[in-house]
Amino acid sequence: MSEITAEQVAHLASLARIDLSPEEITSLTHDLGQIVDSVAKVSQVATAEMPATSHPLPLTNVFRPDVVVPSLTVEQALSGAPDRDGDKFRVPAILDGE
């Protein structure tokens, strides 16, 4: 088991300004101990010969070809707009003078 203590968890919680109950401190002490132990196990097998990976299986993206298809006309796109300015949507300004 790791060297994480309840006092360390309580100290970190106070630094982060998180109010933890004694039960939560006990639970988090156990959980953080397991995380530290798991990282230690991984560190034991991580060597210079072992390449770093982000996923255990190779992943590839599946792309579809771009196909030009008919889209909405300006009138169709703006037909449900509450307000418009020519061929554009009109929306309330949210920035000062930009």
C-alpha positions as CSV (number, residue, x, y, z in Angstrom):
1,M,0.0,0.0,0.0
2,S,1.2,3.5,-0.7
3,E,2.3,6.1,1.8
4,I,-0.7,8.3,1.5
5,T,-2.0,9.2,4.9
6,A,-5.3,10.7,6.1
7,E,-3.4,13.7,7.4
8,Q,-2.0,14.3,3.9
9,V,-5.5,14.1,2.3
10,A,-6.9,16.5,5.0
11,H,-4.0,18.9,4.4
12,L,-4.5,18.8,0.6
13,A,-8.3,19.3,1.1
14,S,-7.6,22.4,3.2
15,L,-5.2,23.8,0.7
16,A,-7.9,23.3,-2.0
17,R,-10.5,24.8,0.3
18,I,-12.6,21.6,0.2
19,D,-14.5,20.7,3.3
20,L,-14.3,16.9,3.7
21,S,-16.0,14.7,6.3
22,P,-13.9,12.1,8.2
23,E,-15.6,9.4,6.1
24,E,-14.7,11.2,2.9
25,I,-11.1,11.6,4.1
26,T,-10.9,7.8,4.8
27,S,-12.4,7.0,1.4
28,L,-10.1,9.3,-0.5
29,T,-7.1,8.1,1.4
30,H,-7.8,4.6,0.2
31,D,-8.6,5.7,-3.4
32,L,-5.5,7.9,-3.7
33,G,-3.4,5.1,-2.3
34,Q,-4.7,2.7,-5.0
35,I,-3.9,5.3,-7.7
36,V,-0.4,5.8,-6.4
37,D,0.1,2.0,-6.3
38,S,-1.2,1.6,-9.8
39,V,1.2,4.3,-11.1
40,A,4.1,2.7,-9.3
41,K,3.2,-0.7,-11.0
42,V,3.2,1.0,-14.4
43,S,6.4,2.8,-13.7
44,Q,8.1,-0.6,-12.9
45,V,7.4,-1.9,-16.4
46,A,7.9,1.4,-18.3
47,T,11.4,1.2,-19.8
48,A,13.2,2.9,-22.6
49,E,12.4,-0.1,-24.9
50,M,8.7,0.2,-24.2
51,P,7.1,2.8,-26.5
52,A,4.6,5.2,-25.0
53,T,1.0,4.6,-26.0
54,S,-2.2,6.4,-25.5
55,H,-4.4,3.4,-26.2
56,P,-3.7,-0.4,-26.0
57,L,-5.1,-1.0,-29.5
58,P,-4.2,0.8,-32.7
59,L,-6.9,3.3,-33.7
60,T,-7.6,4.7,-37.1
61,N,-10.1,7.3,-38.1
62,V,-12.8,6.4,-40.6
63,F,-13.4,9.1,-43.1
64,R,-16.0,9.3,-45.7
65,P,-15.4,11.1,-49.0
66,D,-16.7,14.7,-49.3
67,V,-19.6,14.8,-51.6
68,V,-21.2,18.0,-52.8
69,V,-25.0,17.9,-52.2
70,P,-27.6,20.6,-52.5
71,S,-28.1,22.7,-49.4
72,L,-30.6,25.2,-48.1
73,T,-31.1,28.5,-50.0
74,V,-30.6,31.7,-48.1
75,E,-34.4,32.1,-47.8
76,Q,-34.8,28.6,-46.4
77,A,-32.0,29.1,-43.9
78,L,-33.4,32.4,-42.7
79,S,-37.1,31.5,-42.8
80,G,-37.3,30.7,-39.1
81,A,-34.9,33.5,-37.9
82,P,-36.5,36.0,-35.5
83,D,-34.5,38.8,-37.2
84,R,-32.3,39.2,-40.2
85,D,-29.9,41.7,-41.8
86,G,-30.0,41.0,-45.6
87,D,-28.6,37.6,-46.0
88,K,-27.4,37.2,-42.4
89,F,-28.9,36.4,-39.0
90,R,-29.2,39.4,-36.8
91,V,-28.3,38.7,-33.1
92,P,-28.0,40.9,-30.0
93,A,-24.6,42.4,-29.5
94,I,-22.8,40.8,-26.5
95,L,-19.4,42.6,-26.8
96,D,-18.8,46.3,-26.3
97,G,-18.2,48.0,-29.6
98,E,-16.4,45.2,-31.3
